């Protein structure tokens, strides 16, 4: 799958392309990340892409012109690669909160264009004319859309078949819709040593008895969910 990211800070995406699971998936061709510098679409020598808000008030607003031209250019690059039309997404605190169901939907599409806002945000006419979806990392305000975009790109890439070393680990994670602990948080994990600071690993995990271990894990996942996120237990499965 392919992500085209429009940003003022393309280098920030090194965090995804240079480390861990996402780096490996990109190197192996499972995912492609194309970062586009919004300033390349500015109309003046100063590479201006923002201006003061009509109506007054603090901060600057990203202009519709450079954003629109960038999106059109990205669209034609996607078309030349035999992809698209890819949905255009703006990262925004006004957007749909990102959750595992959204991540799973993202991972099934071949291509997305993601816009990272900065300053006070983006001219509404660009949103009305070009943007298909708004996604939010949560009910708080970030300085820019990049960290939110990286979060969603990372989460989607690890859902791609072959991205994880062990296929099972994507199924048996928190929020997964399939598997033994579907819809629950993850169960607790332990590794060596058997006793640490006086605390022993639960006996059942050393028993080698697969059914009893699976049973313990299901119960432990349920317990963790009711302790940390009781809201998940009362949520319809499809959300
Ligand atoms: N004035 C805006 C905040 C702008 S923050 C407001 O009050 O809603 C600048 C940019 O950061 C936004 O345009 C958006 O792209 C990004 N951003 C901030 N918080 C975000 C969040 N929770 N999720 C996704 N993107 C966010």
Boltz pocket constraint, residues with backbone or C-beta under 6 A from the ligand:
constraints:
  - pocket:
      binder: B
      contacts: [[A, 90], [A, 91], [A, 92], [A, 93], [A, 94], [A, 115], [A, 116], [A, 117], [A, 118], [A, 119], [A, 120], [A, 121], [A, 122], [A, 135], [A, 136], [A, 137], [A, 138], [A, 139], [A, 140], [A, 141], [A, 142], [A, 143], [A, 144], [A, 145], [A, 146], [A, 148]]
      max_distance: 6.0
